[in-house]
């Protein structure tokens, strides 16, 4: 087939230009070290690259986040560790202080050391991190959690989460009130004075009035008159119209009838009275505040951490013997205390100033020794129980209260919670802090594990990225020399072929 | 005597052939030149009474070696190759733009979201917040630059289209004039005016680099040229102009108009530079712009939605983080920051929850998401505190809000860790109220095992007096950070990274395809050119040989004259 001169020239020229273009591209690849210069060189590879870069970047960011989270938690761990040490030292001092062989001077010295440790604990709770943020005030990083030993928690309950992995959040702080506050256990005594009943006029009828339920404790109240009216209608008039509004209550002999005084009028003391028998007109009873002076004092409290069911002491008067009473002779019974914990009941004859060792009376009773004194009245009760406050109290306040009580020597068995119960409460606080420390430890572990996962992912992705985007230098350089040879050959053959012309020979 | 004539005819013929050969040689590098061949033919013989004596030679015609079919093939492949070439050039520019690391939206998004995470790690740090603003600004600028570059490409397409159309008009006018000249020449003496024909063919070739054209030869020698689907731009001796018009829906796009009424025929044109420009605009530039706009708008809307329900360091509601997209300029061009003070970044949630000191169960309540504030001016999400009290008999929380109650069922053994939407709560209506309070628009997560009467309280982070202390709250920053991988674009099926990756892939694939196709077309074109040239091209060696041939013929012919002269002289001298 014939070829035109112009075509020969064009064809050789375009071949050389093509070679040059390819050579230029290879050169650019080698000088940048990248196999993919533009996305169009390898569309699917480019998209893969974008995805891998994104994932790699995310892993790196998660690791940065994890570092910050770790730092915060390490600081918290340090504070909790120091707090634990201090609390343990305070406990040791408390045990030493409660030992009765101490002199007052010894106790003062111990109290001073406890106070100083307490101040340090307070300072620890107000620790700030490297940014000046308070560690233990939740989200309120600029607010000091505890202003002084007696103040309440000023922060909030926010917990800051930090993202350390895809979908993995870890908490990096704990609010102060979850760490430094706990409910306080103490031994309480509640007394109830049984109201006294006196007939104002000697009663010859068989009418009787008993107080059946009284919840007014030791509060005094104005006397309540209860007067029988034969009527008609037959009724008891309750109240004298002066201290209490008079309220009539219908009564049919021989009863019995129970009246809850608080349903008559809210000003009445909280009691119920039982009416029985057959009264005659104007029979009057008067109910007054009990005048008993019985006291129950805890003298030995050896079961410090023991919880027990509430112990109720009920006093019963002596019954004087009357062999002449009819129809049956009355046998004398000495005054006694009835002691019960709801399961077992024991009685002790009462002698003013006596000591009673409770656990010797019954095995279910706690290891307490009580001293009974005074002149209690019939029906007077004392309840001893271990109570837990509903609200939490800062351990600073608990410790401060104990230290102050120590200075004034009010740390006897009867001075709960500043006695052996203080050890219980300190142990509770210690346990709270140790729990928190365990949490922090768990979080640090989780962060560590997640870091390892992220590092592994990072490495894998870098490797994949490199495989896609980095140039294989060996292949590229051999391609370069091949192309250079090709270009040289094209150039040389061009010059040779162009010289061939018939006109050279004419 | 007849010998003199014969000799003269041979001389003239040889001269003519030499001229034609020289014409070929001198036009060896002329674009579109078709070599001319002299056809020689014997003259009519004389009858000398019993026999014919030949009377020499004359040139019957000078023909150009031209193959219609091959010429058409060359034009078709030229158009296609040129279209792909133009397409490739622009597609490559868009491809380079998207591949440039300093403009990469991918690394811009990563930089921004990394800064968000750094703020989440350290909400009170002003430097970290400042970095977030700076990164957001950088990202906005990348969007802006991409938009302005793509706009520039669009404008470049417009201006190239304008130039191309003008050139087309000039060429079609030229063809019309040539039609006239050729018709006259043919009509005049019936022989084809080769050089005029060459010129016209050259013009048609040039035209096919701009558009795919169909050429139909008429009987009077003029060539009608049609483009698109039958629109004639050269009919006989008149040319019909193409023009540049705009689409009334979008006046920034130039289209191709036809004829005096400027009918928009863009959709019917293919091939050549014009076809390439129209196709690259439709298939590469426009989709790239709309995709990047969608990304920008997605960014603005979603970040703003989360930012408005957050609380700033100063205790105000967050408001917009980015300025809302300006519909006139579209998303990518207009995206910019709405805040300048790092303290104004809303990193905290508007509500906090706390549990009662007296709770004895293991239950927890966490606020998951907040979708609206009830009082943006006061930066409050709820109108008053909400309390949750657990009822262990009914296994539900009694929710008290604004004096009314609602029930939130929670079974500790099956529902721990589940998320509950508070906006579905139905509150009681206690007279004299006639409507129930609006349920708060937030979701919460309940965990653990609560005990009867365990309580939680939810209250505004900003109290009634405007005080805000929860400065270490990073929950809103975590939510904004989650946007990086959340599937929120394109009907909740793609994340930002996915969307951008698809865009890059589309442009890259199109560019790559165009490259590959263009190489194929070029190969086809070269092959066709080869065949065409083999018919019409000048080969210098061949012409050199022809020169020798005709030169010898001329020399021999001049010898005829000499001999004729000698014979005549012999005759004269013999008298």
Interface residues (C-beta under 8 A of the other chain):
Chain A: X1 X2 X3 X4 X5 X6 X7 X10 X11 X14 X37 X38 X39 X40 X41 X42 X43 X44 X46 X47 X50 X51 X53 X54 X57 X58 X61 X64 X65 X68 X69 X131 X132 X133 X137 X138 X139 X140 X141 X142 X143 X155 X156 X157 X158 X160 X161 X162 X163 X166 X169 X173 X177 X181 X390 X391 X392 X501 X502 X503 X506
Chain B: X28 X29 X91 X92 X95 X96 X98 X99 X106 X107 X110 X113 X114 X117 X118 X120 X121 X122 X123 X124 X125 X348 X352 X353 X354 X355 X357 X358 X461 X469 X470 X471 X472 X473 X474 X475 X478 X481 X484 X485 X497 X500 X501 X502 X504 X505 X507 X508 X509 X511 X512 X515 X526 X529 X530 X531 X533 X534 X536 X537 X538 X539 X540 X541 X542 X544 X545 X547 X548
